[in-house]
């Protein structure tokens, strides 16, 4: 049973949904006798500083009330400290919430899970000096995100749809060199994803076989192909059946290095990390998280 928590909020997450979800969850936690300290970061830097201060001072859990971007910030403060992460979903994708069996549309139920305090110890990925819990993306999907981030119109999912169409129109193979524990793979690819968890982008099961406590990262490589083949692949990603297609190869490795012959930015937990090349490592037991059900 959790007795005291620090709730970190992002007022802009989920198109403004996060403050409402956070307020409802905080009220529920207090009803259940949990002592709540609220902190709010107006910028990522401020949020991280506040989170680190709270963890250093001591709290039963750091609760991120927002989306995967806020959870990414929380991981930077929590990794290898032993303090668990709690989640009140309030973002757009909410892939961490899905991964840990937290209801994405019921902040009261999410607060009840935080109060129950059932904790799992998991691996985290470390990309350069940045921790991540779900998936690191590179290639076509990161190019789409780059373009969408540069666009000022339209708002919401339609912006990403337009960015995807624009990137499809100029689709080109990306020469990758992928260094794994036991081999080096050189391939012209459309995208390469590295998963500590299974999904990104609001439920796309890009690395469906990823296990959270095996000390390994799953790698999904989509070989370069036609626009039609790429469009055909995307619906299958929501079921995780894309790994059965001939243009998709999967690997598992403790350490990974991604190199490309063209500029590509790596995104992890939906946040920009750094241009490739980048070194990625699975760190066993680096994270603790309050879960809604046993992890499979």
C-alpha positions in Angstrom: 0.0 0.0 0.0 1.4 3.4 -1.0 1.3 6.0 1.7 2.9 9.1 0.0 3.5 10.1 -3.6 4.7 13.0 -5.7 2.6 13.7 -8.7 4.3 15.3 -11.7 2.1 17.0 -14.2 2.4 18.5 -17.7 -0.3 21.1 -18.4 -0.1 20.6 -22.2 -0.2 16.8 -22.5 -3.1 15.1 -24.3 -4.3 18.5 -25.8 -4.9 19.7 -22.3 -6.4 16.5 -20.9 -3.6 15.9 -18.4 -4.6 18.6 -15.8 -8.1 17.2 -15.6 -6.9 13.6 -15.3 -4.3 14.7 -12.7 -6.9 16.6 -10.6 -9.3 13.6 -10.6 -6.5 11.2 -9.7 -5.1 13.4 -6.9 -8.5 13.7 -5.3 -9.0 9.9 -5.4 -5.6 9.3 -3.9 -6.3 11.7 -1.0 -9.7 10.0 -0.5 -7.7 6.7 -0.1 -5.5 8.3 2.6 -2.4 8.8 0.4 -0.4 11.9 1.1 0.1 13.7 -2.2 2.7 16.4 -3.1 2.0 18.1 -6.5 4.8 19.4 -8.8 4.3 20.9 -12.3 7.0 21.5 -14.9 6.3 24.2 -17.4 9.4 23.1 -19.4 11.1 19.7 -19.7 14.1 21.0 -17.9 12.0 22.3 -15.0 10.0 19.1 -14.8 13.2 17.0 -14.7 14.8 19.2 -12.0 11.6 19.0 -9.9 11.4 15.2 -10.4 15.0 14.7 -9.4 14.6 16.8 -6.3 11.5 14.8 -5.2 13.2 11.5 -5.7 16.3 12.7 -3.8 14.1 14.0 -0.9 12.3 10.7 -0.7 8.8 9.6 -1.9 7.1 6.3 -2.1 6.6 6.9 -5.8 6.9 9.5 -8.5 3.6 9.6 -10.4 3.6 10.9 -14.0 0.2 12.4 -14.8 0.5 12.9 -18.5 1.8 11.1 -21.6 4.8 9.2 -22.7 6.9 12.4 -23.0 6.4 13.1 -19.3 7.1 9.5 -18.4 10.4 9.9 -20.4 11.3 12.8 -18.1 10.4 10.7 -15.1 12.6 7.9 -16.1 15.6 10.2 -16.2 15.0 10.9 -12.5 14.0 7.4 -11.5 16.4 5.0 -13.3 18.5 2.9 -10.9 17.2 4.8 -7.8 14.7 2.1 -6.6 11.9 4.6 -6.5 8.9 3.3 -8.5 7.0 5.1 -11.3 3.3 5.5 -11.1 1.2 6.5 -14.1 -2.0 8.5 -14.5 -2.5 8.5 -18.3 -3.2 11.9 -19.8 -1.4 11.8 -23.1 -2.1 10.9 -26.7 -0.3 7.6 -27.2 -0.1 6.3 -23.6 2.1 3.3 -24.6 3.6 3.0 -21.1 0.2 2.8 -19.6 -0.8 0.0 -22.0 2.5 -1.8 -21.3 1.9 -1.8 -17.5 -1.9 -2.5 -17.7 -3.1 1.0 -16.6 -6.5 2.1 -17.9 -5.9 4.9 -20.4 -9.3 6.6 -20.0 -10.1 6.2 -16.3 -7.9 8.4 -14.0 -9.8 7.1 -10.9 -9.0 3.5 -11.7 -5.3 4.5 -12.4 -5.2 6.3 -9.1 -6.5 3.1 -7.4 -3.6 1.2 -9.0 -1.1 3.7 -7.7 -2.6 3.4 -4.2 -2.4 -0.4 -4.3 1.3 -0.1 -4.8 2.0 -3.5 -6.6 5.4 -3.0 -8.0 7.4 -4.8 -10.8 11.1 -4.5 -11.5 11.9 -4.0 -15.2 14.7 -3.4 -17.6 15.2 0.0 -19.2 16.9 0.9 -22.4 19.8 3.4 -22.3 20.4 5.3 -25.5 23.5 7.4 -25.2 22.8 9.0 -21.8 19.0 8.8 -22.1 16.8 6.2 -20.5 13.7 4.8 -22.2 10.9 2.3 -21.3 9.2 1.5 -24.5 10.7 1.8 -28.0 13.5 3.7 -29.8 12.5 4.5 -33.4 14.7 5.4 -36.3 14.2 5.7 -40.1 10.9 6.4 -41.8 8.9 6.8 -38.5 11.4 9.2 -37.1 11.5 11.2 -40.4 7.8 11.5 -40.2 8.0 12.8 -36.6 10.8 15.3 -37.7 8.5 16.6 -40.4 5.4 16.7 -38.2 7.3 18.7 -35.5 8.2 21.3 -38.1 4.6 21.7 -39.2 2.4 24.3 -37.5 -0.8 23.2 -39.2 -3.0 21.2 -38.8 -3.2 20.2 -35.2 -3.6 16.7 -33.8 -3.3 13.3 -35.6 -4.0 14.9 -39.1 -0.6 16.6 -38.9 1.1 13.2 -38.6 -1.0 11.8 -41.4 0.1 14.6 -43.7 3.7 14.3 -42.6 3.5 10.5 -43.4 2.2 11.2 -46.9 4.9 13.7 -47.6 7.6 11.3 -46.4 6.1 8.5 -48.5 6.3 10.7 -51.6 10.1 10.9 -51.2 10.7 7.4 -49.7 14.3 6.3 -50.1 16.3 3.4 -48.7 18.5 4.1 -45.7 21.8 2.3 -45.5 22.1 0.9 -41.9 24.9 -0.8 -40.1 23.5 -2.6 -37.0 26.0 -4.0 -34.6 24.6 -6.7 -32.3 26.1 -8.9 -29.6 26.8 -11.7 -32.0 26.8 -10.2 -35.5 26.8 -7.1 -37.6 24.0 -6.5 -40.1 24.4 -4.2 -43.1 21.1 -3.6 -44.8 19.2 -1.0 -46.8 16.2 -0.4 -44.6 13.1 1.7 -44.3 13.1 1.7 -40.5 14.8 0.1 -37.6 13.2 0.0 -34.1 14.6 -1.1 -30.8 12.2 -2.2 -28.2 12.5 -2.6 -24.4 8.7 -2.6 -24.5 6.3 -3.7 -27.2 4.6 -0.7 -28.6 4.9 3.0 -29.7 2.7 5.5 -31.5 -0.4 4.7 -29.5 -0.5 0.9 -29.6 1.6 0.0 -32.7 3.2 -3.4 -31.7 6.5 -2.7 -33.5 8.5 -5.1 -31.3 5.8 -7.6 -30.2 8.1 -10.1 -28.6 9.9 -7.7 -26.3 10.1 -9.0 -22.7 10.6 -6.4 -19.9 12.9 -8.4 -17.7 15.1 -10.5 -20.0 18.1 -8.2 -20.1 17.7 -7.9 -23.9 16.3 -5.4 -26.5 14.3 -6.5 -29.5 15.2 -5.1 -32.9 12.7 -4.9 -35.8 14.3 -4.2 -39.2 12.0 -3.3 -42.1 13.9 -3.7 -45.3 13.6 -1.0 -48.0 10.8 -1.6 -50.5 8.1 0.1 -52.4 5.6 2.6 -51.0 2.9 0.1 -51.5 4.7 -2.5 -49.4 5.2 0.0 -46.6 1.6 1.1 -46.6 0.6 -2.6 -46.6 2.8 -3.1 -43.5 1.3 -0.5 -41.2 -2.1 -2.0 -40.4 -0.3 -5.3 -39.4 1.8 -3.4 -36.9 -1.2 -2.9 -34.6 -1.5 -6.7 -34.3 2.2 -7.4 -34.3 1.9 -9.7 -37.3 4.2 -7.6 -39.4 7.1 -9.7 -38.1 5.8 -12.5 -40.3 6.3 -10.5 -43.5 9.3 -11.4 -45.7 10.7 -7.8 -45.6 10.8 -7.8 -41.8 13.7 -9.2 -39.8 13.9 -9.4 -36.0 16.9 -9.7 -33.6 17.5 -9.7 -29.9 20.6 -8.3 -28.3 21.9 -6.8 -25.0 23.9 -4.1 -26.8 23.2 -2.4 -30.1 24.9 0.2 -32.2 22.9 1.9 -35.0 24.8 3.7 -37.8 23.4 5.1 -41.0 24.8 6.6 -44.2 22.2 9.4 -44.2 21.0 11.8 -41.4 18.5 10.1 -39.1 17.3 11.1 -35.7 16.6 8.5 -33.0 13.4 9.0 -30.9 12.8 7.1 -27.7 9.5 7.1 -25.8 8.4 9.6 -28.5 11.1 12.1 -27.6 14.1 13.1 -29.8 17.3 11.6 -28.5 20.2 12.3 -30.9 21.2 11.8 -34.5 22.6 8.4 -35.4 25.1 6.8 -34.8 23.9 5.8 -31.3 24.7 3.1 -28.8 21.9 1.4 -27.0 22.0 -1.0 -24.0 19.5 -3.0 -22.0 20.0 -2.3 -18.3 18.5 -5.1 -16.2 16.4 -4.0 -13.2 17.0 -0.3 -13.8 13.3 0.6 -13.4 10.5 -0.1 -10.9 6.9 0.6 -11.8 3.5 0.3 -10.2 1.5 -2.1 -12.3 -2.2 -2.8 -12.9 -1.7 -6.5 -13.5 1.2 -9.0 -13.7 3.5 -8.4 -16.6 3.5 -11.2 -19.2 
